[in-house]
Amino acid sequence: SGQKLAPNRPLNEVLMGVGEEGDDGNSGFPTLVVMGLEDQVSSPAAAQARAELFCKLTPETVTVEKIGDSGHCPHDETPEK
């Protein structure tokens, strides 16, 4: 019993809205991606490259908020932003 979680899907499918259709008939749904550009877990260069890729996926539904002075966990490191 209880609610079952949907199967895991690749991030690019989720961000591109694959398998989703909104009320207006368009694919996708509004998505906010928060990126810390000083990510030391991968690297600042990799964080910037990911942010640029996310911006290109579906710009009509995906909004990328780039935080230049934050790292891997911007929600913890700079919650005021």
Contacts in CASP RR format, 6 or more apart in sequence:
PFRMAT RR
TARGET T0000
AUTHOR 0000-0000-0000
METHOD contacts of the structure
MODEL  1
SGQKLAPNRPLNEVLMGVGEEGDDGNSGFPTLVVMGLEDQVSSPAAAQAR
AELFCKLTPETVTVEKIGDSGHCPHDETPEK
9 18 0 8 1.000
12 57 0 8 1.000
13 19 0 8 1.000
14 31 0 8 1.000
15 31 0 8 1.000
15 33 0 8 1.000
15 54 0 8 1.000
15 57 0 8 1.000
15 58 0 8 1.000
15 62 0 8 1.000
16 27 0 8 1.000
16 28 0 8 1.000
16 57 0 8 1.000
16 58 0 8 1.000
17 27 0 8 1.000
17 28 0 8 1.000
17 29 0 8 1.000
17 58 0 8 1.000
17 61 0 8 1.000
18 27 0 8 1.000
19 27 0 8 1.000
20 27 0 8 1.000
20 28 0 8 1.000
20 29 0 8 1.000
21 27 0 8 1.000
21 28 0 8 1.000
22 28 0 8 1.000
22 29 0 8 1.000
26 60 0 8 1.000
26 61 0 8 1.000
27 58 0 8 1.000
28 58 0 8 1.000
28 61 0 8 1.000
29 61 0 8 1.000
30 61 0 8 1.000
30 63 0 8 1.000
31 61 0 8 1.000
31 62 0 8 1.000
31 63 0 8 1.000
32 63 0 8 1.000
32 65 0 8 1.000
33 51 0 8 1.000
33 54 0 8 1.000
33 62 0 8 1.000
33 63 0 8 1.000
33 64 0 8 1.000
33 65 0 8 1.000
34 65 0 8 1.000
34 67 0 8 1.000
34 74 0 8 1.000
34 75 0 8 1.000
35 47 0 8 1.000
35 50 0 8 1.000
35 51 0 8 1.000
35 54 0 8 1.000
35 64 0 8 1.000
35 65 0 8 1.000
35 66 0 8 1.000
35 67 0 8 1.000
35 74 0 8 1.000
36 47 0 8 1.000
36 66 0 8 1.000
36 67 0 8 1.000
36 68 0 8 1.000
36 70 0 8 1.000
36 71 0 8 1.000
36 72 0 8 1.000
36 74 0 8 1.000
36 77 0 8 1.000
37 44 0 8 1.000
37 47 0 8 1.000
37 48 0 8 1.000
37 51 0 8 1.000
37 66 0 8 1.000
37 67 0 8 1.000
37 68 0 8 1.000
37 70 0 8 1.000
37 71 0 8 1.000
38 44 0 8 1.000
38 47 0 8 1.000
38 68 0 8 1.000
38 69 0 8 1.000
38 70 0 8 1.000
38 71 0 8 1.000
39 46 0 8 1.000
39 47 0 8 1.000
39 71 0 8 1.000
39 72 0 8 1.000
40 71 0 8 1.000
40 72 0 8 1.000
41 71 0 8 1.000
41 72 0 8 1.000
42 50 0 8 1.000
42 72 0 8 1.000
47 71 0 8 1.000
48 66 0 8 1.000
51 64 0 8 1.000
51 66 0 8 1.000
54 62 0 8 1.000
54 64 0 8 1.000
55 62 0 8 1.000
55 64 0 8 1.000
67 74 0 8 1.000
67 78 0 8 1.000
67 81 0 8 1.000
69 78 0 8 1.000
70 77 0 8 1.000
70 78 0 8 1.000
70 81 0 8 1.000
71 77 0 8 1.000
74 81 0 8 1.000
END
